[in-house]
Amino acid sequence: MSDYLHLNLFTMNSVEHVSIGSWRYPGDQSHRYRDRSYWTEVARTAERGGFDAVFFADVRGIYDVYGGDHSTAIEKAIQTPSNDPAYLVPAMAEVTDNLGFAITKSTTYTHPYQLARELSTLDHLTDGRIAFNIVTSYLESAAANLGLDGRMDKQTRYDRADEFMDVCYALWEHSWDDDAVRRDPDAGIYTDPSKVQSIDFAGEFFSVPGPHGCEPSPQRTPVLYQAGSSDRGRDFAAKNAEAVFVSQPTERGVRDYMDDMRDRVAKFGRDPGSIAFFPGIVPIVGETEEIAQAKYESYKAQIDVDGTLALLSGFIDMDLSALDPDQKIEHIETDAIQGTMNAFTKSDPDKEWTVREVAQFSGLGSTSPIIVGTPDTIADEFEHWFTEVGIDGFNIKEVVRPDSLTDFVDLVVPELRSRGLVREAYKGSTLRESIFGAGNARLRSDHPANQPL
Ligand SMILES: Cc1cc2nc3c(=O)[nH]c(=O)nc-3n(C[C@H](O)[C@H](O)[C@H](O)COP(=O)(O)O)c2cc1C
């Protein structure tokens, strides 16, 4: 467990992310997602609030499950239009010193050599402030755009992801020795060839001889995030992730997930205490309870029910337009995101959700708990999650942009700091040190990436 509470801003380089309809809220600036100055402002504010990182979700493809076409997704701006988040990082890094950047990349739709190079480059340019959110993706439409016959089944996606990570680990951790670069003008040697190894990887999905094209970056392997929620996905996360993004609407769901994950981490020979847990949360804060409640009501009034159902239909690969609004959601094992399904069918056995209730609840931040109140009330709740539930931090989900972030930083962070829950100053210089403590710029020795080739 961490010494203090860590914070990520969970966002997307798009108009709408997980609070569908909020772009209509008076003053909302989501349309500025194309504007570099919007993101540099976000970076400055997040760093002022002591955030560890800005965490970017990302998808390829479009939400076309709802009603069998993409018209709702286009009309309501559901994660479309969106731009690639990685290109925002240099601009945001330029105006900050310690803030990290978690980039979502799909192991299903990229190649590990290419990805290892991209993330090494960003880790160099940011002095070690990069995390890789490893996803296997879920939209059928993404596969079609990339010329594939269809979405791979989940088992195959995770098998490919395992091999993908083996290639990345070999390139990041085992290809270049720390002292390979000599830069010796007298000897005419820039890099000592005896200290740079090929990786000669030949697997079922990838063949990569190497060596890595980049010299070692400050963290070598970027901080590894994952959000696997199916049985196979949890095993993948337990093997690879240093931090997991928990997507459960109830405390009970979060606790069960954490217990299960710690057992799985131990089975992979890793210290179960070393994995960090970040539930998503939607804080809605006001100077008084009345102001906070009024904000909550006005946010709820903007929820776009159709749009939210279209987003969820893509998450779980089930056309919710085909169901009666008062029909109960029945559990299925989905090839898309199991966590979203489980949030409504498993996280609380005493509650059954109708389609209508799911749409109302998920309209603000998707499947995470919503906390409404004064800075004091919200800090009480955060303190409870940190000290009683044992989480390491939160992925803060936005409703209105940038007000959800600025409200949080200006109102809640001072209260969290006064309680010693959020640090006053960053520790270390890399993102891994920010999360796991100074001196921990590199992966722990019990991580599988450190096993010899
Ligand atoms: C909280 C959370 C966030 C996710 N974010 C993304 C994302 O940004 N992009 C993406 O392609 N997939 C994302 N995924 C989906 C995962 O990539 C994965 O494909 C999917 O969850 C299926 O695996 P699972 O059932 O084991 O979770 C996310 C899943 C969860 C639970």
The ligand as an SDF file (V2000), in Angstrom:
LIG
                    3D

 31 33  0  0  0  0  0  0  0  0999 V2000
  -11.4750    0.4090  -17.0450 C   0  0  0  0  0  0  0  0  0  0  0  0
  -11.1900   -0.0920  -18.4280 C   0  0  0  0  0  0  0  0  0  0  0  0
  -10.6260    0.7750  -19.3520 C   0  0  0  0  0  0  0  0  0  0  0  0
  -10.3560    0.3280  -20.6500 C   0  0  0  0  0  0  0  0  0  0  0  0
   -9.8310    1.2220  -21.5500 N   0  0  0  0  0  0  0  0  0  0  0  0
   -9.6580    0.8090  -22.8240 C   0  0  0  0  0  0  0  0  0  0  0  0
   -9.2130    1.7210  -23.8140 C   0  0  0  0  0  0  0  0  0  0  0  0
   -8.9660    2.9030  -23.5530 O   0  0  0  0  0  0  0  0  0  0  0  0
   -9.0420    1.2560  -25.0700 N   0  0  0  0  0  0  0  0  0  0  0  0
   -9.2900   -0.0440  -25.4180 C   0  0  0  0  0  0  0  0  0  0  0  0
   -9.1120   -0.3870  -26.5770 O   0  0  0  0  0  0  0  0  0  0  0  0
   -9.7120   -0.9250  -24.4910 N   0  0  0  0  0  0  0  0  0  0  0  0
   -9.9200   -0.5310  -23.2300 C   0  0  0  0  0  0  0  0  0  0  0  0
  -10.3910   -1.4240  -22.3110 N   0  0  0  0  0  0  0  0  0  0  0  0
  -10.7390   -2.7830  -22.7530 C   0  0  0  0  0  0  0  0  0  0  0  0
   -9.6240   -3.7790  -22.6480 C   0  0  0  0  0  0  0  0  0  0  0  0
   -8.7450   -3.5030  -23.6450 O   0  0  0  0  0  0  0  0  0  0  0  0
   -9.9890   -5.2560  -22.9160 C   0  0  0  0  0  0  0  0  0  0  0  0
   -9.9620   -5.5290  -24.2730 O   0  0  0  0  0  0  0  0  0  0  0  0
  -11.3190   -5.6470  -22.5810 C   0  0  0  0  0  0  0  0  0  0  0  0
  -11.5620   -5.1810  -21.3000 O   0  0  0  0  0  0  0  0  0  0  0  0
  -11.4870   -7.1560  -22.6740 C   0  0  0  0  0  0  0  0  0  0  0  0
  -10.8090   -7.8020  -21.6830 O   0  0  0  0  0  0  0  0  0  0  0  0
  -11.4560   -8.1370  -20.2760 P   0  0  0  0  0  0  0  0  0  0  0  0
  -12.8070   -8.6650  -20.5240 O   0  0  0  0  0  0  0  0  0  0  0  0
  -10.4930   -9.0970  -19.6760 O   0  0  0  0  0  0  0  0  0  0  0  0
  -11.4730   -6.8410  -19.5380 O   0  0  0  0  0  0  0  0  0  0  0  0
  -10.6580   -1.0060  -21.0120 C   0  0  0  0  0  0  0  0  0  0  0  0
  -11.2240   -1.8550  -20.0760 C   0  0  0  0  0  0  0  0  0  0  0  0
  -11.5030   -1.4320  -18.7990 C   0  0  0  0  0  0  0  0  0  0  0  0
  -12.1290   -2.3750  -17.8300 C   0  0  0  0  0  0  0  0  0  0  0  0
  1  2  1  0
  2  3  1  0
  2 30  2  0
  3  4  2  0
  4  5  1  0
  4 28  1  0
  5  6  2  0
  6  7  1  0
  6 13  1  0
  7  8  2  0
  7  9  1  0
  9 10  1  0
 10 11  2  0
 10 12  1  0
 12 13  2  0
 13 14  1  0
 14 15  1  0
 14 28  1  0
 15 16  1  0
 16 17  1  0
 16 18  1  0
 18 19  1  0
 18 20  1  0
 20 21  1  0
 20 22  1  0
 22 23  1  0
 23 24  1  0
 24 25  2  0
 24 26  1  0
 24 27  1  0
 28 29  2  0
 29 30  1  0
 30 31  1  0
M  END
$$$$
